[in-house]
Amino acid sequence: MTESSKNINEEDKDVLRAAKGNWDVFDLEKLEILKKAAKEWEAALDGVAWPWLCWNVEPDWCLVQQRLVRHVGWTPVVFGDPRSGAPPLEKDAILVDFNRHFNYPIMHFLFPVEFVFLFTKRLAFWHSDLLVRTDVMERLANTFEKLPDGVTAAIDGRRPWYKRWYGTGDRFWELVGCTTASASRDQFEKGAGWWRNIWRHPNCSEALRKKTRRRYYYDHGAGILAWHELHGGVVTPIEHRLVREGHCTRVGNTQYQRQSPQDDRRDLSKDLSYNYDLPEVCRRLEIEHLL
């Protein structure tokens, strides 16, 4: 783990953007380092059939997520933002240090998710600020277990076609999802995966570069939409309403008080617990027994 990034300044912004998964600034020479690192990730998950990534930003929240994962018979795969320190581990959870070879001051959970094909057959994942009811968790796990190899599941963030006609803001959303190895590999080979700015992906062809930049959003998940629309990739959509009530987000919350910069330095460990009370959230979702 690296030290706190509280003193990170603007000169480091490209490092922060790379650590969040952004092809616009990622040093392509690091791909060889990443492949080496992925062999270690693969070894750590050897024999794990149902891995679910729990990204620690706040220990108590991460433990509840891990308990939800264990409830449905999946294995929590745990790491987190380096600023949050060593993550707690539930029984049978597996710690994987995705940052060991990079030593980034921060890290986004989609950094390793982009390369699932290098280290596991499938991987479920979700935002650190998402909790769900147990019956919803069971529905998600059932969907993810039935995914054929070559398919990705994600929150459907697409707008009606008549609204999209005038904008480029659509994407499949990484709030919760699961991807399989063959889907991940095909996304990487086509230059259309989870990271930001897919138009700068090394495998994005010149023929598609202008089209993807003009037509698709810069943010995480826009590449999954491009993979689906331009390359025939199969995405199992998850309705946002299924999980909306447990998303402890600043979006649409007029009472939310920011405790960290609203840029690439944003520190969810400061924002999450300040704005949401974990016991209250668990009571509302009827999962207080997991505290």
KEKE-3310 file (N, C-alpha, C; in steps of 0.2 Angstrom, whole numbers, plus 5000, padded with zeros to 4 digits):
npx = (5004:5002:5007:4996:4987:4984:4991:4992:4995:4991:5001:5002:4992:4990:4995:4986:4974:4978:4978:4965:4961:4962:4964:4969:4980:4987:5003:5008:5019:5018:5010:5016:5021:5009:5004:5013:5010:4997:4998:5001:4990:4981:4986:4983:4969:4967:4957:4946:4929:4919:4922:4921:4923:4927:4929:4939:4935:4931:4932:4921:4910:4915:4916:4903:4899:4907:4901:4888:4892:4897:4885:4879:4886:4898:4915:4923:4934:4947:4953:4958:4956:4972:4974:4965:4971:4975:4964:4950:4946:4934:4930:4937:4938:4949:4964:4970:4983:4982:4990:5003:5013:5013:5012:5003:4996:4983:4969:4957:4943:4941:4953:4959:4948:4947:4956:4951:4952:4965:4967:4956:4941:4929:4922:4914:4908:4907:4902:4910:4901:4889:4876:4865:4848:4846:4838:4839:4853:4854:4847:4856:4867:4863:4860:4873:4880:4874:4879:4885:4901:4909:4900:4895:4888:4880:4874:4861:4863:4858:4850:4833:4832:4828:4833:4846:4850:4854:4866:4881:4881:4879:4881:4886:4884:4895:4891:4886:4891:4896:4909:4915:4929:4931:4923:4930:4942:4939:4934:4946:4954:4946:4947:4938:4933:4932:4939:4942:4940:4940:4944:4957:4963:4975:4971:4961:4955:4961:4950:4939:4942:4939:4925:4922:4926:4918:4905:4904:4903:4916:4918:4920:4914:4908:4914:4910:4897:4900:4907:4896:4888:4895:4903:4896:4896:4889:4879:4872:4859:4856:4844:4843:4834:4834:4844:4845:4841:4850:4862:4873:4876:4883:4876:4861:4858:4854:4858:4871:4887:4902:4918:4930:4941:4932:4937:4950:4957:4947:4941:4934:4933:4932:4921:4910:4906:4904:4893:4883:4875:4880:4874:4860:4858:4859:4848:4838:4838:4836:4847:4853:4858:4870:4879)
npy = (4994:5011:5028:5040:5051:5064:5076:5077:5085:5096:5094:5080:5075:5067:5055:5051:5050:5040:5029:5028:5022:5026:5028:5039:5044:5033:5025:5015:5007:5001:4990:4978:4976:4976:4963:4955:4957:4952:4938:4935:4939:4930:4918:4920:4918:4906:4892:4898:4899:4908:4923:4939:4956:4967:4983:4992:5007:5011:5003:4997:4997:4990:4977:4974:4973:4962:4952:4951:4946:4933:4928:4924:4914:4917:4922:4934:4945:4956:4972:4989:5007:5014:5025:5021:5012:4995:4983:4976:4959:4946:4930:4918:4927:4934:4943:4953:4961:4973:4984:4983:4982:4994:5005:5016:5032:5032:5021:5015:5004:4999:4998:4985:4977:4980:4970:4957:4945:4941:4935:4928:4918:4924:4939:4947:4963:4979:4996:5004:5011:5005:4995:4982:4974:4957:4949:4955:4954:4940:4939:4946:4938:4926:4930:4933:4921:4913:4919:4916:4912:4925:4935:4951:4958:4973:4988:4996:5011:5018:5031:5035:5033:5045:5055:5053:5056:5069:5070:5063:5055:5042:5026:5009:5006:5004:5002:4990:4974:4961:4952:4941:4930:4928:4939:4950:4949:4950:4963:4970:4967:4973:4986:4992:4993:4994:5006:5024:5035:5028:5030:5032:5020:5007:4997:5002:5005:5016:5018:5018:5027:5042:5040:5034:5044:5054:5049:5042:5043:5050:5043:5029:5014:5018:5012:4999:5000:5004:4993:4984:4990:4993:4982:4970:4965:4956:4961:4959:4967:4976:4982:4999:5002:4991:4992:5004:5010:5007:5014:5024:5038:5054:5059:5067:5069:5082:5085:5081:5083:5088:5082:5080:5085:5088:5081:5071:5068:5065:5058:5045:5039:5049:5055:5046:5040:5052:5057:5047:5036:5021:5010:5015:5014:5000:4996:5001:4994:4981:4973:4973:4963:4960:4969)
npz = (5000:4997:5003:5010:4998:5001:4998:4985:4970:4956:4947:4947:4940:4928:4932:4942:4934:4925:4935:4937:4926:4911:4895:4889:4895:4899:4901:4888:4888:4900:4899:4898:4910:4917:4912:4918:4931:4931:4931:4944:4950:4944:4950:4963:4962:4959:4956:4961:4958:4958:4959:4966:4966:4979:4983:4993:5002:5013:5028:5036:5027:5017:5023:5025:5011:5008:5016:5010:4997:5001:5006:4995:4990:4983:4981:4990:4983:4987:4987:4986:4987:4989:4998:5008:5016:5023:5018:5027:5030:5027:5032:5021:5011:4998:4997:4985:4979:4968:4965:4967:4957:4952:4961:4962:4968:4971:4966:4955:4954:4942:4936:4936:4931:4918:4912:4914:4907:4908:4920:4926:4925:4925:4933:4945:4950:4959:4963:4977:4985:4985:4992:4993:4995:5002:4993:4981:4979:4978:4965:4957:4958:4953:4939:4935:4937:4927:4915:4899:4893:4885:4887:4894:4909:4914:4921:4913:4906:4895:4886:4880:4862:4855:4864:4864:4851:4850:4858:4866:4877:4882:4890:4896:4913:4926:4939:4945:4940:4929:4921:4908:4903:4889:4884:4890:4884:4870:4870:4874:4862:4852:4856:4865:4880:4897:4902:4902:4888:4875:4862:4862:4864:4862:4853:4846:4830:4816:4808:4816:4826:4825:4824:4837:4846:4843:4844:4856:4874:4885:4897:4909:4904:4892:4882:4883:4878:4865:4861:4861:4851:4839:4837:4839:4852:4866:4878:4894:4900:4916:4925:4932:4942:4950:4959:4963:4976:4985:4982:4988:4984:4978:4968:4963:4976:4986:4999:5000:5006:5000:5004:4999:4985:4970:4958:4950:4961:4971:4986:4991:5003:5012:5009:5009:5022:5029:5023:5023:5034:5039:5048:5047:5033:5031:5039:5032:5020:5025:5030:5041:5049:5044:5049)
capx = (5000:5006:5004:4990:4988:4981:4995:4993:4994:4989:5006:5002:4985:4990:4996:4979:4970:4980:4976:4958:4959:4961:4968:4971:4986:4991:5009:5008:5025:5016:5006:5020:5021:5003:5004:5017:5006:4991:5000:5001:4982:4978:4988:4979:4962:4967:4952:4940:4924:4914:4925:4917:4928:4925:4935:4939:4937:4929:4932:4915:4906:4918:4914:4896:4899:4910:4896:4883:4895:4897:4878:4876:4891:4903:4921:4925:4941:4947:4958:4955:4960:4978:4973:4961:4975:4974:4957:4948:4945:4930:4932:4937:4940:4955:4967:4974:4986:4982:4994:5010:5018:5012:5013:4999:4994:4976:4967:4950:4942:4940:4959:4960:4943:4949:4960:4949:4954:4972:4968:4951:4936:4923:4923:4908:4911:4902:4904:4911:4896:4883:4873:4858:4845:4848:4835:4842:4860:4853:4845:4862:4872:4860:4861:4880:4882:4871:4882:4889:4907:4909:4895:4896:4882:4881:4869:4859:4863:4856:4844:4829:4835:4827:4837:4853:4851:4858:4871:4885:4882:4877:4886:4884:4887:4899:4888:4887:4891:4900:4911:4918:4935:4931:4921:4935:4947:4937:4934:4953:4956:4943:4948:4932:4932:4929:4942:4939:4943:4942:4947:4965:4965:4980:4968:4956:4957:4960:4943:4934:4945:4935:4918:4921:4927:4912:4899:4903:4905:4923:4918:4920:4908:4906:4917:4906:4892:4903:4908:4890:4885:4900:4907:4892:4897:4883:4878:4865:4857:4853:4840:4846:4830:4835:4849:4845:4839:4856:4867:4875:4880:4881:4872:4854:4857:4855:4861:4877:4892:4909:4923:4936:4941:4928:4941:4953:4959:4942:4943:4927:4933:4930:4914:4905:4904:4902:4886:4878:4876:4880:4868:4854:4857:4858:4841:4833:4839:4835:4853:4857:4861:4877:4884)
capy = (5000:5018:5033:5045:5056:5070:5081:5076:5092:5096:5091:5073:5073:5062:5049:5050:5048:5033:5025:5027:5018:5031:5027:5045:5045:5027:5023:5009:5003:4998:4984:4972:4976:4973:4956:4951:4957:4948:4931:4935:4940:4923:4913:4921:4916:4899:4887:4902:4899:4914:4929:4946:4961:4972:4988:4995:5014:5012:4996:4994:4996:4984:4971:4972:4970:4955:4947:4950:4941:4927:4926:4921:4909:4919:4923:4941:4947:4962:4977:4995:5013:5014:5030:5019:5007:4988:4982:4971:4953:4941:4923:4915:4932:4934:4949:4953:4968:4975:4990:4981:4983:5001:5010:5022:5034:5030:5016:5014:4996:4996:4997:4978:4974:4980:4965:4951:4939:4939:4932:4924:4916:4929:4943:4952:4970:4985:5002:5004:5014:5001:4990:4979:4969:4950:4946:4958:4951:4933:4939:4947:4932:4921:4932:4932:4914:4911:4922:4912:4915:4930:4940:4955:4961:4979:4993:4999:5018:5021:5035:5034:5035:5052:5060:5052:5059:5075:5070:5057:5054:5036:5021:5004:5009:5000:5002:4983:4971:4955:4951:4934:4931:4929:4945:4954:4948:4953:4970:4973:4966:4978:4993:4995:4990:4998:5012:5030:5038:5022:5032:5032:5013:5005:4993:5006:5006:5022:5019:5019:5032:5048:5039:5033:5050:5059:5046:5039:5047:5048:5040:5022:5010:5020:5007:4993:5002:5004:4985:4981:4993:4993:4975:4965:4962:4954:4964:4957:4973:4976:4988:5003:5003:4986:4993:5012:5012:5006:5017:5029:5042:5061:5061:5068:5070:5089:5086:5079:5088:5086:5082:5080:5088:5084:5079:5065:5068:5063:5052:5042:5037:5054:5057:5041:5040:5058:5058:5041:5032:5014:5006:5017:5011:4993:4995:5003:4988:4975:4969:4975:4957:4960:4974)
capz = (5000:4996:5008:5008:4993:5002:4996:4978:4967:4949:4942:4947:4938:4923:4936:4945:4928:4923:4940:4937:4920:4906:4889:4886:4898:4902:4897:4885:4890:4907:4897:4899:4918:4919:4910:4923:4937:4930:4932:4951:4951:4942:4954:4969:4961:4956:4959:4963:4953:4958:4962:4966:4968:4984:4983:5000:5003:5020:5031:5038:5021:5013:5026:5023:5004:5008:5018:5005:4992:5004:5007:4988:4988:4979:4985:4990:4980:4990:4987:4987:4986:4993:5003:5014:5020:5021:5018:5031:5026:5029:5031:5014:5006:4995:4996:4979:4978:4961:4964:4969:4952:4949:4966:4961:4975:4971:4961:4954:4954:4935:4933:4935:4928:4911:4910:4917:4903:4910:4927:4929:4920:4926:4938:4947:4953:4960:4967:4984:4989:4984:4995:4991:4999:5000:4988:4975:4978:4975:4958:4953:4958:4948:4933:4934:4936:4920:4909:4895:4892:4880:4888:4900:4912:4917:4922:4907:4907:4889:4886:4874:4856:4853:4868:4862:4845:4851:4863:4866:4884:4884:4891:4901:4919:4931:4946:4947:4934:4929:4914:4907:4900:4882:4883:4891:4878:4864:4871:4873:4856:4848:4859:4868:4886:4903:4904:4899:4882:4871:4856:4863:4866:4857:4848:4842:4823:4814:4805:4821:4831:4825:4826:4844:4849:4841:4846:4863:4880:4887:4904:4910:4902:4885:4878:4883:4873:4858:4859:4859:4845:4834:4837:4840:4859:4869:4885:4898:4904:4922:4926:4937:4947:4954:4964:4965:4983:4990:4980:4992:4979:4978:4962:4965:4983:4988:5006:5000:5007:4998:5009:4995:4979:4965:4952:4950:4968:4975:4990:4993:5010:5016:5007:5010:5029:5031:5020:5024:5040:5037:5051:5044:5026:5032:5042:5026:5015:5029:5030:5047:5052:5041:5052)
cpx = (5004:5003:4999:4992:4985:4985:4996:4991:4992:4995:5006:4995:4985:4991:4989:4974:4971:4978:4969:4956:4957:4966:4972:4978:4990:4997:5009:5013:5023:5012:5010:5021:5015:5002:5007:5013:5000:4992:5000:4993:4979:4980:4984:4972:4962:4962:4946:4935:4920:4917:4921:4921:4924:4931:4934:4940:4935:4928:4925:4910:4909:4916:4907:4895:4902:4905:4890:4886:4895:4890:4876:4881:4897:4909:4923:4933:4942:4954:4955:4959:4966:4977:4969:4965:4973:4967:4955:4946:4940:4933:4932:4938:4947:4958:4971:4977:4987:4987:5001:5015:5018:5013:5009:4997:4987:4975:4960:4949:4942:4947:4960:4954:4944:4952:4958:4952:4961:4972:4962:4945:4930:4925:4917:4912:4905:4905:4905:4905:4889:4882:4866:4855:4847:4845:4838:4849:4859:4851:4851:4866:4869:4861:4869:4883:4879:4874:4886:4896:4907:4904:4897:4889:4884:4874:4867:4858:4861:4850:4840:4833:4834:4831:4844:4855:4855:4864:4875:4886:4880:4883:4882:4888:4890:4897:4888:4887:4896:4903:4915:4924:4935:4928:4926:4941:4945:4936:4941:4955:4953:4944:4942:4930:4930:4932:4940:4943:4945:4945:4955:4967:4970:4977:4962:4958:4957:4953:4938:4936:4940:4928:4917:4922:4921:4906:4898:4906:4912:4923:4919:4913:4905:4909:4913:4900:4894:4905:4902:4887:4889:4903:4903:4893:4890:4883:4871:4864:4854:4850:4842:4841:4830:4839:4849:4845:4845:4862:4868:4879:4878:4876:4864:4853:4859:4858:4868:4882:4899:4914:4930:4936:4936:4932:4945:4956:4953:4943:4936:4927:4931:4923:4909:4902:4901:4894:4881:4880:4875:4874:4861:4853:4856:4851:4836:4833:4837:4841:4857:4860:4868:4882:4889)
cpy = (5006:5022:5037:5050:5062:5076:5081:5083:5091:5093:5083:5070:5067:5055:5046:5047:5041:5028:5024:5023:5023:5030:5033:5046:5039:5026:5016:5004:4999:4991:4978:4971:4973:4966:4952:4951:4953:4941:4930:4935:4933:4918:4914:4919:4909:4895:4891:4902:4905:4920:4936:4951:4966:4977:4992:5003:5015:5005:4993:4993:4990:4978:4969:4970:4963:4950:4946:4945:4934:4924:4922:4916:4910:4921:4931:4942:4954:4966:4983:5001:5013:5019:5027:5013:5000:4987:4976:4965:4948:4935:4921:4921:4932:4941:4949:4961:4970:4981:4989:4983:4990:5006:5016:5025:5033:5025:5015:5006:4994:4996:4989:4975:4975:4974:4958:4945:4937:4935:4928:4923:4921:4933:4947:4958:4974:4991:5001:5007:5011:4995:4988:4975:4962:4947:4948:4955:4944:4934:4941:4941:4927:4923:4931:4925:4911:4914:4917:4916:4919:4935:4944:4957:4968:4983:4996:5007:5021:5025:5033:5037:5043:5057:5059:5055:5065:5076:5063:5055:5047:5031:5015:5006:5003:4999:4995:4979:4964:4954:4944:4935:4932:4936:4951:4954:4951:4961:4973:4973:4971:4985:4996:4991:4995:5005:5018:5031:5032:5024:5032:5025:5011:5001:4996:5008:5013:5024:5021:5025:5039:5046:5038:5039:5054:5056:5044:5044:5045:5044:5032:5019:5012:5015:5001:4994:5002:4997:4982:4984:4992:4986:4969:4961:4961:4956:4962:4964:4972:4983:4992:5003:4997:4987:5000:5013:5011:5009:5024:5035:5050:5063:5062:5069:5078:5090:5084:5084:5085:5087:5081:5083:5084:5084:5073:5063:5065:5057:5050:5040:5042:5056:5053:5041:5046:5060:5053:5038:5024:5010:5008:5014:5004:4992:4996:4997:4981:4970:4971:4969:4957:4965:4970)
cpz = (5000:5002:5005:5003:4994:5000:4988:4975:4959:4945:4942:4943:4933:4927:4939:4939:4926:4928:4940:4931:4915:4901:4887:4889:4900:4897:4895:4886:4896:4905:4899:4907:4920:4917:4915:4929:4937:4932:4940:4953:4950:4947:4961:4968:4959:4960:4962:4957:4952:4962:4961:4969:4973:4985:4989:4999:5010:5023:5032:5032:5017:5016:5025:5016:5004:5010:5014:4999:4995:5005:5000:4986:4984:4984:4984:4988:4982:4989:4988:4986:4991:4999:5009:5018:5019:5022:5023:5027:5030:5028:5023:5009:5004:4994:4990:4978:4971:4960:4965:4964:4949:4954:4965:4968:4976:4966:4961:4952:4946:4932:4932:4931:4920:4908:4913:4913:4905:4916:4930:4924:4920:4932:4939:4950:4954:4963:4974:4988:4987:4988:4993:4996:4997:4994:4981:4974:4975:4967:4954:4952:4953:4941:4931:4933:4929:4914:4905:4894:4885:4881:4894:4902:4915:4917:4915:4908:4900:4890:4880:4868:4854:4858:4866:4855:4845:4855:4862:4873:4887:4886:4895:4907:4923:4938:4949:4940:4934:4921:4914:4903:4893:4880:4884:4886:4872:4864:4871:4866:4851:4851:4862:4874:4891:4904:4900:4892:4877:4864:4856:4864:4860:4851:4844:4835:4821:4811:4810:4826:4831:4827:4833:4848:4849:4844:4853:4868:4882:4893:4904:4908:4895:4881:4877:4878:4866:4856:4857:4852:4839:4832:4838:4847:4862:4877:4888:4902:4911:4923:4932:4943:4952:4960:4966:4972:4987:4987:4984:4989:4981:4973:4964:4972:4985:4994:5006:5001:5005:5003:5006:4989:4974:4958:4953:4957:4973:4979:4993:5000:5015:5015:5009:5017:5032:5029:5022:5030:5039:5041:5048:5037:5027:5034:5036:5021:5019:5029:5036:5051:5049:5044:5057)
residu = (MET:THR:GLU:SER:SER:LYS:ASN:ILE:ASN:GLU:GLU:ASP:LYS:ASP:VAL:LEU:ARG:ALA:ALA:LYS:GLY:ASN:TRP:ASP:VAL:PHE:ASP:LEU:GLU:LYS:LEU:GLU:ILE:LEU:LYS:LYS:ALA:ALA:LYS:GLU:TRP:GLU:ALA:ALA:LEU:ASP:GLY:VAL:ALA:TRP:PRO:TRP:LEU:CYS:TRP:ASN:VAL:GLU:PRO:ASP:TRP:CYS:LEU:VAL:GLN:GLN:ARG:LEU:VAL:ARG:HIS:VAL:GLY:TRP:THR:PRO:VAL:VAL:PHE:GLY:ASP:PRO:ARG:SER:GLY:ALA:PRO:PRO:LEU:GLU:LYS:ASP:ALA:ILE:LEU:VAL:ASP:PHE:ASN:ARG:HIS:PHE:ASN:TYR:PRO:ILE:MET:HIS:PHE:LEU:PHE:PRO:VAL:GLU:PHE:VAL:PHE:LEU:PHE:THR:LYS:ARG:LEU:ALA:PHE:TRP:HIS:SER:ASP:LEU:LEU:VAL:ARG:THR:ASP:VAL:MET:GLU:ARG:LEU:ALA:ASN:THR:PHE:GLU:LYS:LEU:PRO:ASP:GLY:VAL:THR:ALA:ALA:ILE:ASP:GLY:ARG:ARG:PRO:TRP:TYR:LYS:ARG:TRP:TYR:GLY:THR:GLY:ASP:ARG:PHE:TRP:GLU:LEU:VAL:GLY:CYS:THR:THR:ALA:SER:ALA:SER:ARG:ASP:GLN:PHE:GLU:LYS:GLY:ALA:GLY:TRP:TRP:ARG:ASN:ILE:TRP:ARG:HIS:PRO:ASN:CYS:SER:GLU:ALA:LEU:ARG:LYS:LYS:THR:ARG:ARG:ARG:TYR:TYR:TYR:ASP:HIS:GLY:ALA:GLY:ILE:LEU:ALA:TRP:HIS:GLU:LEU:HIS:GLY:GLY:VAL:VAL:THR:PRO:ILE:GLU:HIS:ARG:LEU:VAL:ARG:GLU:GLY:HIS:CYS:THR:ARG:VAL:GLY:ASN:THR:GLN:TYR:GLN:ARG:GLN:SER:PRO:GLN:ASP:ASP:ARG:ARG:ASP:LEU:SER:LYS:ASP:LEU:SER:TYR:ASN:TYR:ASP:LEU:PRO:GLU:VAL:CYS:ARG:ARG:LEU:GLU:ILE:GLU:HIS:LEU:LEU)
# end
